[in-house]
Amino acid sequence: MYTIGIDYGTESGRALLVRVSDGAAIASAVHPYGDGVIDERLPGSSRALPPDWALQNPDDYVEVLKRAVPEVLARSGVDPADVVGIGIDFTACTMLPTLRDGTPLCTLDEYRDEPHAWVKLWKHHAAQPHANRINDTARARGERWLPRYGGKISSEWFFSKALQILDEAPAVYHAAERLIEAADWVVWQLTGNETRNVGTAGYKAMVQDGRFPDRAYFAALHPDFADVVDEKMSRELLPLGASAGGLSERAATWTGLAAGTPVAVANVDAHVTLPATGSVASGTMVMIMGTSTCDVLVGDALHEVEGMCGVVMGGIVPGRYGYEAGQTGVGDVFAWFAEHAVPAAYSERAAAEGLDVHGLLAREAARQHPGEHGLLALDWFNGNRSVLVDADLSGLLVGMTLATRPEDIYRALLEATAFGKRVIVEAFERSGVPVHRLIAAGGLPAKNPLLMQIYADVLDREIALVASDQAPALGSAMHAAVAAGAYPDIAAAAERMGGLSDVVYRPDPVSAHTYDALYQDYRMLHDLFGRAGRDEPGGVMKRLRELRLAAHARTPERVD
């Protein structure tokens, strides 16, 4: 008996076929998105997108079903009849406007050249002014749900993006008969049933205690926004691990699976990773580390934590409070530096030694003692998700001299993300949410041992690694097993199908002591630049962003 989990990431989709009895990975296949992340111009267009935009093509998601799933079946040799369930996870909030039958607006000729008709990827940050209005209005009205999101709704979240569509492209907004998370849209394509999951609704669409904010609140944002839920969404939310329906005949043709195969309700990529650790115990923070990092943990009591992404009953594990926080730029920051700021001589040297640039930089950086490079960085190259919740913040590097080398900066950036993680952990514990254990998952931990040792030293805690190198896909396969009835709940599936590796990173006392001193300076910079108003001295990041946007608005459209 087998299930398939499909992990939809930022750049590609991965299908994993696993054995239900023990979670063993039998075969996997990856399909890169043809259009990738659309952040410069729409496909086939010379029209430049403004700064902070990040879009995707929904056709790429269907191609994952058509290519990766048949490939994983072929590689495994498993009879499709023996696959009892399929589940998916997705980045969030990644959302799109569609017609009533699920047809994405961007696939229609009349909207093909309209950026607001395309999928808005999780890291689309151009909705920050709309998020500010959502927050200001909620505070003015005393909305009780706002503290459940750490006091701020992010520009990444659902209604920030939806309000941006209404404000900037009202024709697109009114043409949209549905606004939907991409996760739920893919399940719709698999089953033919339009469903919405409690996880993305709770964390990304402001659903608390089973309810969206009321109509009067949405009307206060914009008169035409009053009926956004009733007209373009659905109030019926399905619990995680439930079945969204059986695989449709059309999707069966795409995938090679049997029609009627149970499809699990959609889930969030980070959230499904928790059971892949082998436990859903309270107080275990799982750090899913990739292009960004999402931190999840479950608790038995409700607490309000500064700057968290949200706390939702049943949002990660049914019947428990699920907490989420995170960092918008981690692997993306390291990749940016390696691609854009490293001299060609380093690339040539790396190639000569059979390494990639990251491997060379990490090796050289590992030879240093903490503090040796004399640098300190703020890790906000893609804004700040927790605890400041501000996409207008940017990166900072202090201490450079003519002796500074690329490996110095690389290590400082690794350290900056670790300092940012410590801010998050301390915020949870200060608010009464205990963090007893740290587990790392995602693409980065296995690739960068130096990064994980720095995290252990900065946090002064042991960090374990999840056994599976495809933990989100495994977590989705677990939820598929629950939806198919192979396990009574996700806790039982986690116990049999998940687990940890033998690798544990332990803090070095000397390094931890040095990092503790550096962290105090990080916190000083964090508060100086992150908590300052636009017109205060520390508000320079916001003023620089305003100048950048103004300059872009004056620049004629560029044609390659």
C-alpha positions as CSV (number, residue, x, y, z in Angstrom):
1,M,0.0,0.0,0.0
2,Y,1.4,3.4,-1.1
3,T,0.6,7.1,-1.2
4,I,2.0,10.0,-3.1
5,G,2.9,13.4,-1.7
6,I,3.4,16.4,-4.0
7,D,5.4,19.3,-2.6
8,Y,4.9,22.5,-4.6
9,G,7.9,24.7,-3.9
10,T,9.0,28.1,-5.1
11,E,10.8,26.8,-8.2
12,S,9.5,23.3,-8.8
13,G,7.2,20.5,-7.8
14,R,8.3,17.2,-6.3
15,A,6.3,14.0,-6.3
16,L,7.3,11.3,-3.7
17,L,5.9,7.8,-3.6
18,V,6.1,6.2,-0.1
19,R,5.2,3.0,1.6
20,V,2.3,3.5,4.0
21,S,3.5,0.9,6.6
22,D,6.7,2.7,7.4
23,G,7.1,5.9,5.3
24,A,9.9,4.5,3.2
25,A,10.6,6.6,0.1
26,I,10.3,4.3,-3.0
27,A,10.8,6.9,-5.7
28,S,10.7,10.6,-6.4
29,A,10.6,13.0,-9.4
30,V,11.0,16.7,-9.7
31,H,9.5,19.0,-12.4
32,P,10.9,22.6,-12.6
33,Y,8.3,25.2,-13.4
34,G,8.6,26.3,-17.0
35,D,8.2,30.0,-16.1
36,G,9.7,29.8,-12.7
37,V,9.3,32.9,-10.6
38,I,8.0,35.7,-12.7
39,D,9.5,38.9,-11.2
40,E,10.9,40.8,-14.2
41,R,8.2,40.7,-16.9
42,L,5.2,38.5,-17.9
43,P,5.9,35.6,-20.3
44,G,6.0,36.9,-23.8
45,S,5.9,40.5,-22.8
46,S,8.4,43.3,-22.8
47,R,6.6,45.2,-20.0
48,A,8.7,45.4,-16.9
49,L,7.1,44.5,-13.6
50,P,7.5,47.0,-10.7
51,P,9.8,46.2,-7.8
52,D,8.7,43.6,-5.2
53,W,6.5,41.6,-7.6
54,A,6.6,37.8,-7.7
55,L,4.1,35.9,-9.9
56,Q,3.7,32.4,-11.3
57,N,1.9,30.6,-14.1
58,P,-0.7,28.1,-12.8
59,D,-0.2,26.0,-15.9
60,D,3.2,25.1,-14.4
61,Y,1.4,23.5,-11.4
62,V,-0.7,21.2,-13.7
63,E,2.5,20.2,-15.6
64,V,3.8,18.8,-12.3
65,L,0.8,16.5,-12.2
66,K,1.3,15.5,-15.8
67,R,5.0,14.9,-15.6
68,A,6.3,14.2,-12.1
69,V,3.5,11.8,-11.0
70,P,3.8,9.5,-14.1
71,E,7.5,9.6,-13.7
72,V,7.5,8.6,-10.1
73,L,5.1,5.7,-10.9
74,A,7.4,4.6,-13.7
75,R,10.5,4.7,-11.5
76,S,8.9,2.9,-8.7
77,G,7.4,0.1,-10.7
78,V,4.4,0.3,-8.3
79,D,1.0,-0.7,-9.7
80,P,-1.2,2.5,-9.7
81,A,-4.0,0.4,-8.2
82,D,-1.8,0.0,-5.1
83,V,-1.6,3.8,-4.6
84,V,-4.4,4.5,-2.1
85,G,-4.1,8.3,-1.7
86,I,-2.5,11.5,-2.9
87,G,-1.8,14.7,-1.0
88,I,-0.3,18.0,-1.8
89,D,1.4,20.9,0.0
90,F,2.1,24.4,-1.3
91,T,3.8,27.6,-0.5
92,A,1.4,30.1,1.1
93,C,0.0,32.6,0.7
94,T,0.1,31.9,-3.0
95,M,-3.2,33.0,-4.6
96,L,-4.9,33.6,-7.9
97,P,-8.1,34.9,-9.4
98,T,-10.3,32.5,-11.4
99,L,-13.7,32.1,-13.0
100,R,-16.4,30.1,-11.2
101,D,-15.3,26.9,-12.8
102,G,-11.6,27.4,-11.7
103,T,-10.3,28.8,-15.0
104,P,-7.4,31.2,-14.1
105,L,-7.9,34.7,-15.5
106,C,-4.4,34.8,-16.7
107,T,-5.2,32.0,-19.2
108,L,-7.8,34.2,-20.9
109,D,-6.7,36.3,-23.8
110,E,-8.2,39.5,-22.4
111,Y,-6.2,39.2,-19.2
112,R,-3.0,37.6,-20.4
113,D,-1.1,40.9,-20.3
114,E,-2.6,42.0,-16.9
115,P,-0.1,41.2,-14.1
116,H,-2.9,41.2,-11.5
117,A,-4.6,38.3,-13.3
118,W,-1.6,35.9,-12.6
119,V,-0.7,33.9,-9.5
120,K,0.7,36.1,-6.7
121,L,3.5,34.0,-5.2
122,W,4.1,33.9,-1.5
123,K,7.0,36.4,-1.8
124,H,5.1,39.0,-3.8
125,H,5.7,42.0,-1.5
126,A,4.1,44.7,-3.6
127,A,1.0,44.6,-1.4
128,Q,2.7,46.2,1.6
129,P,0.6,49.5,1.4
130,H,-2.5,47.4,1.4
131,A,-1.3,45.3,4.4
132,N,-0.7,48.6,6.2
133,R,-4.3,49.7,5.5
134,I,-5.6,46.3,6.7
135,N,-3.6,46.7,10.0
136,D,-4.5,50.3,10.6
137,T,-8.2,49.7,10.0
138,A,-8.2,46.6,12.3
139,R,-6.5,48.5,15.1
140,A,-8.8,51.5,14.7
141,R,-11.8,49.1,14.9
142,G,-10.4,47.1,17.7
143,E,-10.6,43.8,15.8
144,R,-10.0,41.0,18.2
145,W,-8.4,38.7,15.7
146,L,-5.4,40.9,15.0
147,P,-3.4,39.8,18.1
148,R,-3.7,36.2,16.8
149,Y,-1.3,37.3,14.0
150,G,1.2,39.0,16.3
151,G,-0.4,42.4,15.8
152,K,0.2,42.7,12.1
153,I,-1.1,41.1,8.9
154,S,1.7,40.6,6.4
155,S,1.9,41.8,2.8
156,E,2.3,38.1,1.9
157,W,-1.1,37.2,3.2
158,F,-4.3,36.6,1.3
159,F,-6.4,39.8,1.8
160,S,-3.4,42.1,1.3
161,K,-3.0,40.7,-2.2
162,A,-6.7,40.6,-2.9
163,L,-7.1,44.3,-1.8
164,Q,-4.2,45.2,-4.1
165,I,-6.0,43.6,-7.0
166,L,-9.1,45.7,-6.2
167,D,-7.2,48.9,-5.8
168,E,-4.9,48.6,-8.7
169,A,-6.9,46.5,-11.2
170,P,-10.6,46.8,-10.4
171,A,-11.6,45.2,-13.7
172,V,-9.6,42.1,-12.8
173,Y,-11.1,42.0,-9.3
174,H,-14.7,42.2,-10.5
175,A,-14.0,39.6,-13.3
176,A,-12.7,37.2,-10.7
177,E,-15.5,34.9,-9.6
178,R,-13.2,33.2,-7.2
179,L,-10.1,34.2,-5.3
180,I,-8.3,31.1,-4.1
181,E,-5.1,29.7,-2.6
182,A,-3.1,27.9,-5.2
183,A,-3.0,24.9,-2.8
184,D,-6.8,24.6,-2.9
185,W,-6.8,25.3,-6.7
186,V,-4.6,22.3,-7.4
187,V,-6.9,20.1,-5.3
188,W,-9.8,21.5,-7.3
189,Q,-7.9,20.4,-10.5
190,L,-7.3,17.0,-9.0
191,T,-10.9,16.3,-7.8
192,G,-13.2,18.7,-9.6
193,N,-14.4,19.8,-6.2
194,E,-13.8,23.4,-5.0
195,T,-12.6,23.1,-1.4
196,R,-10.7,25.2,1.1
197,N,-8.5,24.0,3.9
198,V,-8.5,25.3,7.4
199,G,-4.7,25.8,7.5
200,T,-4.3,28.4,4.7
201,A,-7.6,30.0,5.7
202,G,-6.5,30.4,9.3
203,Y,-3.0,31.6,8.8
204,K,-3.3,33.5,5.6
205,A,-6.9,34.6,5.4
206,M,-7.6,35.8,8.9
207,V,-10.0,33.0,9.9
208,Q,-10.2,32.7,13.7
209,D,-12.5,30.5,15.7
210,G,-14.0,29.3,12.4
211,R,-15.0,32.8,11.2
212,F,-13.7,35.3,8.7
213,P,-13.7,39.0,9.8
214,D,-17.2,40.4,9.4
215,R,-18.6,42.3,6.4
216,A,-18.3,45.7,8.1
217,Y,-14.6,45.3,8.5
218,F,-14.1,44.5,4.8
219,A,-16.4,47.4,3.8
220,A,-14.2,49.7,5.9
221,L,-11.3,48.8,3.7
222,H,-13.2,49.4,0.5
223,P,-16.9,49.5,-0.3
224,D,-16.4,46.9,-3.1
225,F,-14.6,44.7,-0.7
226,A,-17.5,44.2,1.7
227,D,-18.7,40.9,0.1
228,V,-15.3,39.5,-0.8
229,V,-15.9,36.3,1.2
230,D,-19.5,35.7,0.3
231,E,-19.0,36.4,-3.4
232,K,-15.5,35.1,-4.2
233,M,-14.6,32.6,-1.5
234,S,-16.2,29.9,0.6
235,R,-17.0,29.8,4.3
236,E,-16.9,26.0,4.4
237,L,-13.4,24.9,5.6
238,L,-12.3,21.3,5.7
239,P,-10.0,19.9,8.4
240,L,-6.5,18.7,7.6
241,G,-6.3,15.0,6.8
242,A,-9.8,14.9,5.5
243,S,-10.6,13.8,1.9
244,A,-11.4,16.5,-0.6
245,G,-12.8,13.9,-2.9
246,G,-11.7,11.3,-5.4
247,L,-9.3,11.8,-8.3
248,S,-11.3,12.9,-11.4
249,E,-11.2,11.1,-14.7
250,R,-9.3,14.1,-16.2
251,A,-6.7,14.1,-13.4
252,A,-6.4,10.3,-13.6
253,T,-5.4,10.7,-17.2
254,W,-2.8,13.3,-16.3
255,T,-1.3,11.3,-13.5
256,G,-1.7,7.7,-14.4
257,L,-3.5,6.9,-11.1
258,A,-6.8,5.3,-10.8
259,A,-9.9,7.5,-10.9
260,G,-11.5,7.8,-7.5
261,T,-8.2,7.6,-5.6
262,P,-8.7,9.7,-2.4
263,V,-7.2,13.2,-2.5
264,A,-6.3,14.8,0.8
265,V,-7.4,18.4,1.7
266,A,-4.6,20.8,0.7
267,N,-2.0,21.9,3.2
268,V,1.0,24.3,3.7
269,D,4.5,23.1,2.8
270,A,5.9,24.0,6.2
271,H,3.0,22.6,8.2
272,V,3.1,19.1,6.7
273,T,6.7,18.8,7.6
274,L,6.0,18.6,11.4
275,P,4.6,15.1,11.3
276,A,7.5,14.0,9.1
277,T,9.7,14.4,12.2
278,G,8.0,11.4,13.7
279,S,6.1,13.3,16.4
280,V,3.5,16.0,16.8
281,A,4.5,16.8,20.4
282,S,4.0,20.2,21.9
283,G,7.0,22.4,22.2
284,T,9.0,21.1,19.3
285,M,9.8,23.8,16.8
286,V,10.5,22.6,13.3
287,M,12.5,25.0,11.1
288,I,11.8,24.3,7.4
289,M,14.8,25.9,5.8
290,G,15.0,26.7,2.1
291,T,14.7,29.9,0.1
292,S,12.9,31.2,3.2
293,T,12.4,29.6,6.6
294,C,9.1,28.8,8.2
295,D,8.9,27.8,11.9
296,V,6.1,25.7,13.1
297,L,5.2,24.2,16.5
298,V,2.1,23.1,18.3
299,G,0.9,23.9,21.8
300,D,-1.9,23.1,24.2
301,A,-2.8,26.6,25.1
302,L,-3.6,29.9,23.3
303,H,-1.0,32.7,23.5
304,E,-0.5,35.9,21.6
305,V,3.1,36.3,20.4
306,E,4.6,39.4,18.9
307,G,5.1,39.2,15.2
308,M,4.1,35.6,14.7
309,C,2.4,34.6,11.4
310,G,-0.5,33.3,13.4
311,V,-1.9,30.8,15.9
312,V,-4.8,28.7,14.7
313,M,-6.7,25.9,16.4
314,G,-6.3,22.8,14.2
315,G,-4.1,24.8,11.7
316,I,-1.3,22.3,11.8
317,V,-2.5,19.3,13.9
318,P,-6.3,18.9,14.5
319,G,-7.4,19.7,18.0
320,R,-4.2,21.6,18.9
321,Y,-3.1,25.2,18.6
322,G,-0.6,25.6,15.8
323,Y,1.9,28.4,15.8
324,E,3.8,29.8,12.8
325,A,6.6,32.3,12.4
326,G,9.4,32.6,9.9
327,Q,12.0,34.5,7.9
328,T,11.4,35.7,4.3
329,G,14.9,35.4,3.1
330,V,17.4,32.7,4.1
331,G,18.6,30.5,1.2
332,D,17.5,33.3,-1.2
333,V,20.0,35.6,0.6
334,F,22.9,33.2,0.2
335,A,22.0,32.6,-3.4
336,W,21.8,36.3,-4.2
337,F,25.3,36.8,-2.7
338,A,26.8,33.9,-4.5
339,E,25.3,34.9,-7.8
340,H,25.7,38.7,-7.8
341,A,28.5,39.7,-5.3
342,V,31.3,37.1,-5.7
343,P,34.2,37.7,-8.0
344,A,34.7,35.5,-11.1
345,A,37.9,34.3,-9.6
346,Y,36.0,32.5,-6.9
347,S,33.8,30.7,-9.4
348,E,36.9,29.6,-11.4
349,R,38.6,28.4,-8.3
350,A,35.5,26.5,-7.2
351,A,35.2,24.8,-10.6
352,A,38.8,23.8,-10.5
353,E,38.4,22.2,-7.2
354,G,35.1,20.4,-8.1
355,L,33.0,22.6,-5.9
356,D,30.2,25.1,-6.4
357,V,30.6,28.7,-5.2
358,H,28.6,27.9,-2.0
359,G,30.8,25.0,-1.2
360,L,34.0,27.1,-1.6
361,L,32.6,30.0,0.4
362,A,31.4,27.7,3.2
363,R,34.8,25.9,3.4
364,E,36.7,29.2,3.7
365,A,34.2,30.7,6.1
366,A,34.4,27.6,8.3
367,R,38.1,28.3,9.0
368,Q,37.1,31.5,10.9
369,H,36.3,31.9,14.5
370,P,33.1,33.7,15.4
371,G,33.7,37.5,15.2
372,E,36.9,37.1,13.3
373,H,35.6,38.8,10.2
374,G,34.5,41.9,12.1
375,L,31.1,42.1,10.4
376,L,27.4,42.1,11.5
377,A,24.5,41.9,9.2
378,L,20.7,42.3,9.2
379,D,19.0,39.5,7.3
380,W,16.2,41.5,5.8
381,F,17.1,41.3,2.1
382,N,13.6,40.1,1.4
383,G,11.9,42.1,4.2
384,N,11.1,40.8,7.7
385,R,8.3,38.2,8.3
386,S,8.8,37.8,12.1
387,V,8.8,39.6,14.4
388,L,8.6,43.0,12.7
389,V,6.3,41.9,9.9
390,D,7.5,44.6,7.5
391,A,8.3,44.0,3.8
392,D,9.7,47.5,3.5
393,L,12.8,46.6,5.6
394,S,16.0,45.7,3.8
395,G,19.4,44.2,4.4
396,L,22.3,45.8,6.2
397,L,26.0,45.0,6.5
398,V,28.2,46.8,9.1
399,G,32.0,46.6,9.7
400,M,33.4,46.3,6.1
401,T,37.0,47.4,5.4
402,L,39.3,47.0,2.5
403,A,40.4,43.7,4.0
404,T,36.9,42.3,3.8
405,R,36.6,39.2,1.6
406,P,33.6,37.4,0.1
407,E,33.9,34.5,2.6
408,D,33.7,37.0,5.4
409,I,30.4,38.5,4.1
410,Y,29.1,35.0,3.4
411,R,29.6,33.9,7.0
412,A,28.1,37.2,8.3
413,L,25.0,36.5,6.2
414,L,24.7,32.9,7.6
415,E,25.1,34.4,11.1
416,A,22.5,37.1,10.5
417,T,19.8,34.5,9.7
418,A,20.7,32.6,12.9
419,F,20.4,35.8,14.9
420,G,17.0,36.4,13.3
421,K,16.0,32.9,14.4
422,R,17.0,33.6,18.0
423,V,14.7,36.7,18.0
424,I,11.8,34.4,17.0
425,V,12.5,31.7,19.6
426,E,12.9,34.3,22.3
427,A,9.6,36.0,21.3
428,F,7.7,32.7,21.6
429,E,9.2,31.8,25.0
430,R,8.7,35.4,26.3
431,S,5.0,35.0,25.5
432,G,4.5,31.7,27.2
433,V,5.0,29.3,24.3
434,P,7.8,26.9,25.3
435,V,10.3,25.7,22.8
436,H,11.8,22.5,24.2
437,R,13.4,21.1,21.1
438,L,14.6,22.3,17.7
439,I,14.5,20.2,14.5
440,A,15.6,21.4,11.1
441,A,14.2,20.3,7.7
442,G,14.2,21.5,4.2
443,G,16.9,21.8,1.5
444,L,19.5,23.8,3.5
445,P,20.4,21.7,6.5
446,A,21.9,18.8,4.5
447,K,23.7,21.1,2.1
448,N,25.3,23.4,4.6
449,P,26.7,21.9,7.8
450,L,28.4,25.2,8.6
451,L,25.0,27.0,8.7
452,M,23.6,24.4,11.1
453,Q,26.6,24.6,13.4
454,I,26.3,28.4,13.5
455,Y,22.6,28.1,14.3
456,A,23.4,25.7,17.2
457,D,26.0,28.1,18.5
458,V,23.9,31.2,18.2
459,L,20.8,29.6,19.7
460,D,22.9,27.7,22.3
461,R,20.7,24.6,21.7
462,E,21.0,21.2,20.1
463,I,19.4,20.9,16.7
464,A,18.3,17.6,15.3
465,L,17.6,16.9,11.6
466,V,14.6,15.2,10.1
467,A,15.5,11.9,8.5
468,S,13.8,12.5,5.2
469,D,15.4,14.8,2.7
470,Q,12.0,15.3,1.2
471,A,10.1,16.0,4.4
472,P,7.3,18.2,3.0
473,A,6.4,15.6,0.3
474,L,6.6,12.9,3.0
475,G,4.2,14.9,5.2
476,S,1.8,15.3,2.3
477,A,2.0,11.5,1.7
478,M,1.2,11.0,5.4
479,H,-1.9,13.2,5.1
480,A,-2.9,11.2,2.1
481,A,-2.7,8.1,4.2
482,V,-5.0,9.6,6.8
483,A,-7.4,10.8,4.1
484,A,-7.4,7.2,2.7
485,G,-8.2,5.7,6.1
486,A,-4.9,3.9,6.5
487,Y,-4.3,5.7,9.8
488,P,-6.9,7.2,12.2
489,D,-5.1,10.5,12.5
490,I,-1.9,12.3,11.7
491,A,-0.3,11.5,15.1
492,A,-0.5,7.8,14.3
493,A,0.8,8.3,10.8
494,A,3.7,10.4,12.2
495,E,4.7,7.7,14.6
496,R,5.0,5.0,11.9
497,M,6.0,7.0,8.8
498,G,8.3,9.8,10.2
499,G,11.5,10.1,12.1
500,L,14.8,11.9,12.7
501,S,18.3,11.3,11.4
502,D,21.3,10.4,13.5
503,V,22.8,13.9,12.9
504,V,22.6,16.3,15.8
505,Y,24.4,19.7,15.9
506,R,25.5,20.6,19.4
507,P,26.6,24.1,20.5
508,D,30.2,24.9,21.2
509,P,30.4,26.8,24.5
510,V,33.2,29.2,23.4
511,S,31.4,30.0,20.1
512,A,28.1,30.4,21.9
513,H,29.6,32.9,24.3
514,T,31.0,35.0,21.5
515,Y,27.8,34.9,19.6
516,D,25.8,35.9,22.7
517,A,27.8,39.2,22.7
518,L,27.3,39.7,18.9
519,Y,23.6,39.0,19.3
520,Q,23.2,42.0,21.7
521,D,24.5,44.2,18.9
522,Y,22.3,42.5,16.4
523,R,19.3,43.3,18.6
524,M,20.4,46.9,18.9
525,L,20.5,47.2,15.1
526,H,17.3,45.2,14.8
527,D,15.4,47.6,17.0
528,L,17.0,50.8,15.6
529,F,16.2,50.1,12.0
530,G,13.2,47.7,12.4
531,R,11.1,49.6,14.9
532,A,11.7,53.1,13.7
533,G,9.0,55.2,12.0
534,R,9.6,56.4,8.5
535,D,10.6,59.9,9.6
536,E,12.9,58.8,12.4
537,P,16.6,58.4,11.9
538,G,16.3,54.6,11.8
539,G,13.6,54.9,9.1
540,V,16.3,55.2,6.4
541,M,15.4,51.8,4.9
542,K,11.8,53.0,4.3
543,R,12.9,56.3,2.8
544,L,15.4,54.5,0.5
545,R,12.6,52.2,-0.7
546,E,10.4,55.2,-1.4
547,L,13.1,56.7,-3.6
548,R,13.6,53.4,-5.4
549,L,9.9,53.1,-6.2
550,A,9.7,56.7,-7.3
551,A,12.7,56.2,-9.6
552,H,11.1,53.1,-11.1
553,A,7.9,54.9,-11.8
554,R,9.8,57.6,-13.8
555,T,11.7,55.0,-15.8
556,P,10.3,54.2,-19.2
557,E,9.4,50.6,-19.9
558,R,12.5,48.6,-20.8
559,V,12.6,46.3,-23.8
560,D,15.3,43.7,-24.1
